[in-house]
Amino acid sequence: MNRFSFLTLSACSLLSILSTSLSAAESKVYELRIYVTNEGKLDALLARFRDHTCKLFEKHGIENIGYWLPIEKADGADNTLIYIVAHPSRDEAKANWKAFGADPDWQTARKASEESGRILAKPPESIFMSSTEYTPAVKIGTGEKVRVFEMRTYSTPKGQLDALHARFKNHTINLFTKHGMSHVGYWVPSDAEKGAGTKLIYILSHASQEAGKASFAAFRADPDWVAAKAASEKEAPLTLPDGVKSVYMRALDFSPIR
């Protein structure tokens, strides 16, 4: 094989690897799950995740991304676990959950943790999501300093989600950075009954809850934001009345993102 042929083959091989990696990244699905416990059962749920569930997730191909508790009591500080996992695809997610549920180690752990009563007050809420084109790559790891997280959910009027995406892509995320907010990820629900086509879900991090609120106050007063908002909403608002929900959260000790 001559040098030209070798270089051509190497380039083709690299392109093939990159193409495969990009396809895998594009098909990856995220799953937001919210658990509400019976009174006094949150610690038991967290212990089960810490000692058993997270390890069994990984065993069955479910990637642990982040685990959080709301900070405010009104948001469920004493009874709510919010977490995100990822799967290679939607079909594999179904297979992963089936294998996890059938695992004897999971069944034993669940039974032992519920000897004094059921932990969950209702079935978990599950929202499958895909990444937006402007989301940064989700980075697993611990921040240099302790930080808090903020999950924000925007509900749009029908037909306005694309305009909201354009505003985020062209203005909002850069202004968030300008005002000291760090990006974790931006997603949209995959299923109509969960808000596909009308909702944006994203998570930011801040130095503290107070810092987050101060950053948003500065952001809203920024002339560039005021101009971008006015230009994008000449015809109609991009979010419904009361269509913006914010939940400040703290990461748990077993969360890959902290």
Sequence and secondary structure as in RCSB ss.txt:
>XXXX:A:sequence
MNRFSFLTLSACSLLSILSTSLSAAESKVYELRIYVTNEGKLDALLARFRDHTCKLFEKHGIENIGYWLPIEKAD
GADNTLIYIVAHPSRDEAKANWKAFGADPDWQTARKASEESGRILAKPPESIFMSSTEYTPAVKIGTGEKVRVFE
MRTYSTPKGQLDALHARFKNHTINLFTKHGMSHVGYWVPSDAEKGAGTKLIYILSHASQEAGKASFAAFRADPDW
VAAKAASEKEAPLTLPDGVKSVYMRALDFSPIR
>XXXX:A:secstr
  HHHHHHHHHHHHHHHHHHHHHHHHH EEEEEEEEB TT HHHHHHHIIIIIHHHHHHTT EEEEEEEESSGGG
TTTTEEEEEEEESSHHHHHHHHHHHHH HHHHHHHHHHTTTS SBSS  EEEEEEE TT      B  SS  EEE
EEEEE  TT HHHHHHHIIIIIHHHHHHTT EEEEEEEESSGGGTTTTEEEEEEEESSHHHHHHHHHHHHH HHH
HHHHHHHTSSS SS TT EEEEEEEE TT SB 
